[in-house]
Amino acid sequence: MKSILFFILYVIPFWIHAQVPSLKLNISDLKCKNKSISFLCAITNDSAIGLSVFTPIIDNVCVQIFGIYMTDIKSKRKYDIFPCTVIPDLRYINADTSNCAFIKRNGDFEKTLEIPKIDLAFLIPNRLYELSLIYKYPVYTSVKTEMPNMYIGEISSNKLRFVYK
């Protein structure tokens, strides 16, 4: 009887928790260059299985899979960064190796994202801002994919403070 109770209270919850996909999104290495701002995006897979994710590229920002946000620390005003000249057709999104990556269990994927300063013209120079990134699986449109174990969920990154120059 005790072994059954132990199994129900300890083993089953641990097993269920191990089956839940778990990803972490981290941004670092922010650089303000003359014509752009760049930062490193890292997606870490803490799951027991490998997962496919959309990669942090401008095209995935344009279809709002990734959201880039900057907050003015002084005024608390939040800006949604949308560095796109063309809005793609959103009837469906094709998820393939050009915009997705497969991350093995306990693995990670890193990509540097660069935003031209022309898309940040509304920011005030020499002011302190906070940068954050959000990954959102597109629930508003269909996704056509052959990628295995596509991650469905939302994750938020850490926040980086920087002075816009």
N, C-alpha and C positions, 0 to 999 in steps of 0.2 A: 504494500500500500504506500509506504514512504517513497519507494522508487518511482511509482507512478506519479505521485504528487511532485517529486523533484523534477521529473521529466516535463510535467505540465507547466510548472512554475519557472523553470530555469532553461531547459533545453529548447523548448518550442519558441519562447520569445527571442532567444538568441538567434535561432535559425531564421525566424521571420525577419529580424533586423538585418541579418547578413544578406538576405535576398533583395532588400530595397536598394535601388541604384543611388549612389552617393558621389556627387561631383563637387569640387571646389574651384572657384574662379578667383584668380589673384592677378592684380596689376602691379607692376613695378618698373623701375628704370625709366622714369618719365624724363624726357628731354625737350626743352623749348629751343628749337632751332630757329634760324632766320625766317624760313618760309613754312615751317610746320611744327607740330607737336607730335612726338612719338612716345609710345610706351609699350612695354612687354606684357602680353596677356598669357597667362598660364592656366590651363584647365587640367586639374588632377583628378584621376579616377580612383576613389577609395572603395569601389564596389568589389564584390567577389567575382564579378564577370567583366569582360571587356564591353565597352559601350561606344557607339558612334555618336558624335556630336557635330553640330555646325561649327565651323572655324571662325575666329574673329577676323573677318575681312570686310572691306567696305561694302561689297555687294550684300553681305548678310546684315549690315547695318541698314542698308536701303530697304530691305524687306522687313525690317524691325524684328529680326531674330535677336540681334544685339542692340541694346540701348546704351548710348554714351551720354553721360550727364555731367555737367559742371555746375557747381554751386558757388556763388559769390559769398564768401565767408562774412563780409561786412553787411551786405544787404539781405542775406539769406535767400536771394533770388536763384532759382534753379533753371538751368538752360538744358534743353534737349538738343544734342548735337546731331545734325542730319547732313552729312557731307556728300549729298547726292545731287547729280544734275538731271538724272532720269529716274522716274519711279517705275519699276518693272511691273509687268502683268502679274497680279496676285491671285489668278484663278487657281494656280497650283505652284508649288515650289519643288523643283527637281533637286533632290539631295543625292549628290554623287561625290566622287573623289575630288572634284574641283572646289567644292565648298564645304566638305565634311572631312572628318578624320576619325579613324578607329583608334581608341585608346585602350590598351590592354589593362587588365586589372593591376592596380597599384602603379600605373604608368601616368605619364603626363604629356601634354601637347603645348608647345610654346610658339607664339607668333607675335611679331612686332606690328603694331597698328600705327599708321601715320595719318594724321589729319592736317590737311593744308590750312595755313593761317587765314586764307581768304574765307574759309568756312567758319572762322571764329572772329570775324570782324566786329561783332557786337561786344566782345570782351574788352574790358578797360585795362590798358597796360599798367604794370606795376601794382596790380591788385592780387590779393590772395584768393585762390580758388581751390575747390575740392573736386577731384575727378573720381567717377565711379562708373562701373559697367554692369549691365544686367543681361543675362542670357535667358531668352524666353522661347520655348518651343512654339512654333506658330499654330495656334488653335483656331484661327480665323480663316484658314485656307487649307486645302488638302496638300499633303506632302507625298510626292512620288519618290520612292527610294528603293534601292537594292542593298543599302547599307545594313549590316547586321546590328541588332540590339540598339536601335535609335533611342537616345535619351529623350524622354518626354518630361518636361518640368521646367522650373524656373530657379535660377541661382543668381545671387548678387555677389559682386566682388568687394574687396576691401576698398577703402577710400584713400586717395593720395592728395596731399596738399602741395600746392606749388604756386609760385608767383609768375603770373603771365607777363611775358616780355615781348 
